[in-house]
Amino acid sequence: MTAPTSAAALGRLASRTFADDEPFYTAMPGQLPGVQGPVFGRVDECPCDCLRRPANRKPHEWKCSFPLDPVWNLRAREVAFCMLNPHHRALRDAEIFPGRKIWSPATVRKECICLVTLGAWAVKEGMPDDLQMWATEDWQGYIEHRTWSVRSAVGAVRRLVRFSVFLTGAGVLEDPWPGKTDSEVAKLAASDNLSTPSIPPRSGGRCCGRPGPTSTDSPQASWSGETVRRTG
């Protein structure tokens, strides 16, 4: 059995929001007595062994895997942690309230697959680590080169936006497709007519400890009726 890989062991990046020893699945139902789950600091994958596995899920489908790139690895873990712990104190302090929406481990696994693809594409294309420097056409480039469904890819991007206030080295992001639903963006992509005007990139440095200032133009961002406040 391969030992879990920690952020400290690989010299990976630390989150400014979540501690390495915070458990991933404490908010999830179906906890197995006496089985300890993974913590945020584990960087290779996040197995769901501490939860009862549905009969229609194979063992290899019952875990989340993260990107190899250090920046995207941390980014995916932060988004996954937000989805799996929607009532965490950090989300409450930022006044993000999911209501009755609880994401399942299977949904979070799909999110991580999309972020692995997005991260690999971003590294290959030489995209800036600072997501605030991405234009709408950059997000569209990922959608066009996705390996998952359009709706899943669009949803993954929008969850990056939704939880951007918690992402290390990132400021508050804006929806690349304002006023359009995931289905509408998917239909536009299918018709090869995804032509939202480009947003000029903001000035700013690299994220996660790399030198350069980060833009903090807006103290708040609106998301589907919710107000997301910056936490610092």
N, C-alpha and C positions, 0 to 999 in steps of 0.2 A: 504494500500500500504506500502510495506516494504521500509524503508529509506535506501539509498545507504550506503554501508559500506566502510569507508575510511581506508587507511593504518595506519593513526595516531590513529584511534579509536581502531584498533585491535593490535597496536604495531607491525605492520608488517615492513618489511625491506624497506629501501629507495633506489631508483635507483641512481647510480652514473652518469647516462647519462640523464635521463628524470625527469622533475619536476612533482610533484604530481598534480599541477593545469593545466597541459598541456592537451588540449582537444584531444580526440582520433580520431574524425572523420572529422576534419576541411578540410582535403585533399580530402575527398570523394565527388563525385557528388551526386545530388539528395537531397540536404539539404532542410529540411522543414522550412519555415520562422517562426521565433519566438520560435522554439523548441531547447532547449539547450541539447547538448549531454553530455555523461559521460567524466570524466577526467582520466588521467593516475593513479591517486591515489586511484581510486575505485577498491577494491580488490575482490569483490564477483563475479561480472559479468560486461559485457560491452554491454548494450542494444543499438540497432541501431534505437531507436525511433525517432532520429533526421533526419533519412534518409527515403526516400520513399521506402516502402516495396514492392518487386515484388509480383505479384498475386500468383505465385507458391510457396511463402514462408509463412509458418504459423508463427504466432506471437512468439511461443516458439523457432522457428528456426532463429529468427532475433536478435540474441545476441551471444556474446562470453562469455563462463564461464571459470573460472580459477581454478587451483589446490588449495587444501586446505593447503598443506605444504607451509610454508612461503618462502622458497628458490625457489621452483618450481612455486609458485604463481607469484613472482617477475619476474622470468625467462620467464614465459609465457606472462606476460604483456609487457615485453621489446620486445620480438619477435613480438607479435601482433602489438605493436606500430610501429615498424620498417616497417612491411608489410603495415600498413594502412597509413603511412606517409613516403613514399619512397624518398621524396625530403626534408625531415627535415634537418636542418642545421648540425646536428650531423653526418648524413650519408654523406652529402656533404663534411664536414671537413675530414672524413675518406676516401674520394674519392670512395665511393660506389654509383654508378650511375645505377639505374634500367633500364634506357632507356625508352621504351614505356610500360614496364611491370608494370601493376597496379593490385594489388590483390584486389579482391572483398571481402566484409564483409562475404559472404558465405564461401569463401576459407579460410579466417582467422578463422572463426568459426571451420572449420574442423581441422585447425592447432592446435587450442586450445584443441580440443577433444583429439588429438594425444598426446599433451603435458600433459594433465591430466592423460592419461593412462601411459605415460612414467614416470611421476613424482611418481605416485602411485606404479609402478613397482620398481622404484629406491629406494623408501623408504622401501618397503617390503623386498627387497633384501639387504638392508643395504649398498647401493652404496655410494661412497664419493660424497659430494656436489661439489667438485672440478672436473669438467668434464675433465680436462687435465689428471686426474689419471685413466680415463676409458680406457681400452684396446678395440681393435676391437671386441673381443669375448663378451665384455659386451654389446656393441651396438647390436650385433647379438642376444644376449639373450633377449633384448627388442623386436626385430623384431619377434622372435619366439613366444613371449607371447603377441603380440599385440591383440587389439580387433577391429582394423580398418584394411583396406586393406594394403598389403605390400607396395605398391607404396606410399600411403599416409604416412605410418609410416617412410619410408626411406626419403621421402621429408621433413617431420618434423625434422628429425635428421639433414639433410643437411642445413635446414634453421637455426637451432641452430648454425651450423658451420659457415654459411655465416654471421650471425649477432653476432658472439661470441665476437667481439671486443667491443660491447656495453653492454654485459651482466655483471652485477655486480658480482664481485668476480671470474670472469672467464678470462682466457687468450685466445689467439688465438688458436682455435681448428683446427684439421686436419680432412679431409674427411676419414671416416672409410673404405670406399670402393673406393679408387682412381682408376680412369680409367674406372669405370663401371657406366652405366646410371641407373636411378631408375628402369627402366623396366628390365635391366639385373640382378640387385640385387633381384628383385621380382622373376624372373625365377629361380635364384639360391636357393632362400628360398623355393620356391614351390617344387624344386627337392631335398630339404634337403641336399644341397651341398654348403652351405654358409660357406666357409672355408678359408677366408682371414687370413694370418698369424697374430698372436697376436702382438700388439705393446706394448712394456714394459711400464708400467705406469711411469709418471714423478713424481719426488718428489715434494711435495708441501703441503700446509696446507688447512684447510677448508675455504670455501669462505664466503663472505658477513659478514665481521667483525669478523669471527672466527680467532684465532691465527694461525700463520704459514705463511711462505713465499709462493709466487706464482711464478711459473716458467714463465719466459719471454724470452725463448730461441730465438724466431724469431721475428723481428720487423715487418714482413710482412707475409701475407698468400695469396696464389693465389686461386681464386675461379672462375671457369668457364670463364676464360679470364679476370676477374676483379682483380685488386690489392686492397686488403684491408689493409689499414695502421692502425697501433695502434694509438689510440688517447691519450694515456697516461698510 
